[in-house]
C-alpha cells in the first residue's frame, strides 16, 4: 500500500489511517484516525484543516518536559488529553530542544547499560508495552478511541515510537495485516528525511566520539527491527497482539467489535 502523509505545514509525519485494508475485506474510514508528531506552532491553515476534518480529540503522549519545550497548538472544538506514555528515564533522545542537554542526561547511561542503540530501543518498546503504568495509559488510549464521536488524533514528539506503538495496537485490533503495520511504522523515515538530515548535521557539534554519534543518529530512525521486535515480544508473551490488548489492556470482544463497526467500512 502506498501510504501518504497529510501535506500540512509544520507537520511532516502526520497521516490518516483511512484506506488501510483489514482482514474481513473492509477498510479504515477516512478522517477518523490520525497519527502525528507534535502540534507545535501550527500555522492557521494547518489548524483549520484539522478542525475542518472534525478532529474532536487530541491525545498528547509526551512527558511534561517535552510538552513544556514544545507546547501543542490548540484546535478549536477539540479536547486535548495528556496521556504520557513513556516513563521519564526511557524518553529517548529526540524529544527536547537541546541535543546537548539530552546527551548529558542519556548518553552515558545508554552506552553503559545497553551498548547499542538497537538494544536500547528494544528496551524502550518493551517498557511501553509491558510496564504497568504504560499499560494503564494504553488502556486509557483505547477508552478515548472508543468514546470519540468524530476524528481522533494522537501524537508524541516525532510520531515514531509512542505514536507508533499505539498505532500498531489499534491497527491490529481493527484487523490490519502485520506487514502493513510494519510498513506504516517504517514510512516515518520517508516523511522525516529532511528533518533527519538536519539532525544528523547537528550531531556533528556534539562533544562525543564518532562511534557514539552513530548510535545517537540511529535512535532517530524508525528501524523495522524495532517494531518487529515489539511484535515478536508480544507474541512470545500473549500469542498475538489482539490477545495482548485483551489480557494486558482489558479490551473485551465487545470492545473490539464496537471499534470495527465504528472505524471500518
C-alpha positions as CSV (number, residue, x, y, z in Angstrom):
1,X,0.0,0.0,0.0
2,X,1.3,3.5,-0.9
3,X,1.0,5.3,2.5
4,X,0.7,9.1,2.1
5,X,1.3,11.8,4.6
6,X,-1.1,14.6,5.1
7,X,0.7,17.5,3.4
8,X,0.3,20.1,6.1
9,X,2.7,22.9,7.0
10,X,4.8,22.2,10.2
11,X,3.6,18.5,10.2
12,X,6.0,16.3,8.4
13,X,4.9,13.0,9.9
14,X,1.1,13.2,10.1
15,X,-1.1,10.6,8.3
16,X,-4.6,9.4,8.1
17,X,-5.1,5.7,8.6
18,X,-8.1,5.9,6.3
19,X,-8.0,3.4,3.5
20,X,-5.9,0.8,5.3
21,X,-7.4,-2.6,4.3
22,X,-8.3,-5.2,7.0
23,X,-8.7,-8.9,7.1
24,X,-12.5,-9.0,6.6
25,X,-12.4,-7.1,3.3
26,X,-13.3,-3.7,4.8
27,X,-11.0,-0.7,5.2
28,X,-10.5,2.0,7.8
29,X,-12.7,5.0,7.4
30,X,-11.1,8.3,6.3
31,X,-10.8,11.3,8.7
32,X,-11.4,9.2,11.8
33,X,-7.9,8.1,13.0
34,X,-4.9,10.4,12.6
35,X,-1.4,9.7,13.9
36,X,1.1,12.6,14.1
37,X,4.1,14.2,15.6
38,X,3.9,17.2,17.9
39,X,1.5,20.0,17.1
40,X,3.9,22.9,17.8
41,X,3.3,26.4,16.5
42,X,0.9,25.2,13.8
43,X,0.1,27.8,11.1
44,X,-3.6,28.8,10.7
45,X,-4.1,26.7,7.6
46,X,-2.9,23.6,9.3
47,X,-5.1,24.1,12.3
48,X,-8.1,24.9,10.0
49,X,-7.6,21.7,8.1
50,X,-7.5,19.6,11.2
51,X,-10.5,21.4,12.6
52,X,-12.5,21.1,9.3
53,X,-12.0,17.3,9.1
54,X,-13.5,17.1,12.5
55,X,-10.7,16.4,15.0
56,X,-12.5,16.3,18.3
57,X,-9.9,14.6,20.5
58,X,-6.1,15.2,20.6
59,X,-4.1,12.8,22.7
60,X,-0.6,14.0,23.7
61,X,1.6,11.1,24.7
62,X,4.6,13.2,25.7
63,X,6.1,13.7,29.1
64,X,6.0,17.0,30.9
65,X,9.5,18.2,29.8
66,X,8.6,17.7,26.1
67,X,5.2,19.5,26.5
68,X,6.9,22.5,28.1
69,X,9.6,22.7,25.4
70,X,7.1,22.3,22.6
71,X,3.5,23.1,23.7
72,X,0.7,21.9,21.4
73,X,-1.3,24.4,19.3
74,X,-4.9,24.1,20.4
75,X,-7.6,23.1,17.9
76,X,-11.0,24.7,18.2
77,X,-13.7,22.2,19.1
78,X,-11.2,19.5,20.2
79,X,-10.5,18.3,23.7
80,X,-6.8,17.9,24.4
81,X,-5.9,15.0,26.6
82,X,-2.5,14.4,28.2
83,X,-1.5,10.7,28.3
84,X,2.3,10.5,28.8
85,X,3.3,7.0,27.7
86,X,7.0,6.6,28.3
87,X,8.4,6.8,31.8
88,X,11.0,9.6,32.0
89,X,14.2,7.6,32.1
90,X,13.2,5.9,28.7
91,X,12.1,9.1,27.0
92,X,14.7,8.8,24.2
93,X,17.0,11.3,22.6
94,X,14.9,13.2,20.1
95,X,12.3,14.8,22.3
96,X,13.7,18.0,23.8
97,X,15.1,21.3,22.3
98,X,18.7,20.7,23.2
99,X,20.5,17.6,21.9
100,X,23.5,18.6,24.2
101,X,21.2,18.5,27.2
102,X,19.9,15.1,26.3
103,X,23.4,13.8,25.6
104,X,24.4,14.8,29.1
105,X,21.4,13.0,30.6
106,X,21.2,9.9,28.4
107,X,24.4,9.1,26.5
108,X,26.5,7.6,29.4
109,X,23.5,5.6,30.6
110,X,22.7,4.2,27.2
111,X,26.4,3.3,26.5
112,X,26.8,1.7,29.9
113,X,23.5,-0.2,30.2
114,X,22.8,-1.1,26.6
115,X,25.9,-0.6,24.4
116,X,24.0,-0.2,21.2
117,X,21.0,1.9,20.0
118,X,19.2,-1.2,18.9
119,X,19.3,-2.8,22.4
120,X,18.2,0.5,23.9
121,X,15.2,0.9,21.6
122,X,14.2,-2.7,22.2
123,X,14.1,-1.9,25.9
124,X,12.1,1.3,25.3
125,X,9.5,-0.5,23.4
126,X,9.2,-3.3,26.0
127,X,8.7,-0.6,28.6
128,X,5.9,0.9,26.6
129,X,4.2,-2.4,26.2
130,X,4.8,-4.2,29.5
131,X,5.3,-1.5,32.2
132,X,2.1,-1.5,34.3
133,X,2.0,2.3,34.1
134,X,2.3,2.3,30.3
135,X,-0.4,-0.4,30.1
136,X,-2.7,1.8,32.1
137,X,-2.1,4.6,29.7
138,X,-2.7,2.4,26.6
139,X,-6.0,1.3,28.1
140,X,-6.9,4.9,28.5
141,X,-5.9,5.5,24.9
142,X,-8.3,2.8,23.8
143,X,-11.0,4.2,26.0
144,X,-10.7,7.5,24.2
145,X,-10.8,5.9,20.8
146,X,-13.9,4.0,21.8
147,X,-15.6,7.2,23.2
148,X,-14.7,9.7,20.5
149,X,-17.6,10.6,18.2
150,X,-15.7,12.0,15.2
151,X,-12.0,12.1,14.5
152,X,-9.2,11.3,17.0
153,X,-5.5,12.4,16.6
154,X,-2.8,11.0,18.8
155,X,0.9,12.1,18.8
156,X,4.2,12.1,20.7
157,X,7.1,14.3,19.6
158,X,8.4,12.7,16.4
159,X,5.3,10.5,15.8
160,X,7.6,7.4,15.7
161,X,7.8,5.4,18.9
162,X,4.9,6.0,21.3
163,X,2.6,7.0,18.5
164,X,3.8,4.0,16.5
165,X,3.2,1.5,19.3
166,X,-0.3,2.9,19.8
167,X,-0.9,2.7,16.1
168,X,0.4,-0.9,16.0
169,X,-2.1,-2.0,18.7
170,X,-5.1,-0.2,17.2
171,X,-4.4,-1.4,13.7
172,X,-4.0,-5.0,14.8
173,X,-7.3,-4.8,16.7
174,X,-9.0,-3.5,13.6
175,X,-7.6,-6.3,11.5
176,X,-4.7,-4.6,9.6
177,X,-2.2,-7.1,8.3
178,X,1.1,-7.3,10.1
179,X,3.2,-6.4,7.0
180,X,1.2,-3.2,6.6
181,X,1.6,-2.4,10.3
182,X,5.3,-2.6,9.9
183,X,5.1,-0.5,6.7
184,X,3.2,2.2,8.5
185,X,5.9,2.3,11.1
186,X,8.8,2.5,8.7
187,X,7.3,5.1,6.4
188,X,8.2,7.7,9.1
189,X,11.7,7.6,7.7
190,X,10.4,8.8,4.3
191,X,8.3,11.6,5.7
192,X,11.1,12.8,8.0
193,X,14.0,12.5,5.7
194,X,14.8,16.3,5.5
195,X,14.4,16.7,9.3
196,X,16.7,13.8,9.9
197,X,19.4,15.2,7.6
198,X,19.4,18.4,9.7
199,X,19.5,16.5,12.9
200,X,22.5,14.4,11.6
201,X,24.3,17.7,10.8
202,X,23.5,18.9,14.4
203,X,25.2,15.8,15.8
204,X,28.5,16.9,14.3
205,X,28.9,19.6,17.0
206,X,28.3,17.3,20.0
207,X,31.4,16.5,22.1
208,X,31.1,12.7,21.7
209,X,33.0,10.1,19.8
210,X,32.2,9.3,16.2
211,X,31.0,5.9,17.1
212,X,28.6,7.2,19.7
213,X,27.3,9.8,17.2
214,X,26.3,6.9,15.0
215,X,24.4,5.5,18.0
216,X,22.6,8.8,18.6
217,X,21.6,9.1,15.0
218,X,20.4,5.5,14.9
219,X,18.0,6.4,17.8
220,X,16.2,8.8,15.5
221,X,15.4,6.2,12.8
222,X,12.3,4.1,12.6
223,X,14.1,0.8,12.0
224,X,11.8,-2.1,11.0
225,X,13.7,-4.2,13.6
226,X,12.3,-2.1,16.4
227,X,8.7,-2.7,15.6
228,X,9.3,-6.3,14.6
229,X,11.0,-6.9,18.0
230,X,7.9,-5.4,19.7
231,X,5.6,-7.6,17.8
232,X,7.7,-10.7,18.4
233,X,7.9,-10.0,22.1
234,X,4.1,-9.5,22.3
235,X,3.6,-12.8,20.5
236,X,6.0,-14.6,22.9
237,X,4.0,-13.5,25.9
238,X,0.5,-13.4,24.6
239,X,0.3,-15.3,21.3
240,X,-0.8,-12.3,19.2
241,X,-1.4,-8.5,19.5
242,X,-5.1,-8.9,19.9
243,X,-4.7,-11.2,22.9
244,X,-2.2,-8.7,24.4
245,X,-4.9,-6.0,24.1
246,X,-7.4,-8.2,25.8
247,X,-5.3,-9.6,28.6
248,X,-2.9,-6.7,29.3
249,X,-5.2,-3.8,28.5
250,X,-8.6,-5.2,29.3
251,X,-10.3,-4.9,25.9
252,X,-13.3,-7.2,25.5
253,X,-14.6,-8.9,22.4
254,X,-17.4,-6.4,22.6
255,X,-15.0,-3.5,22.6
256,X,-13.2,-4.9,19.6
257,X,-16.4,-5.5,17.6
258,X,-17.5,-2.0,18.5
259,X,-14.2,-0.5,17.3
260,X,-14.5,-2.4,14.0
261,X,-18.1,-1.3,13.4
262,X,-17.2,2.3,14.3
263,X,-14.0,2.7,12.3
264,X,-14.4,0.3,9.3
265,X,-16.5,0.4,6.2
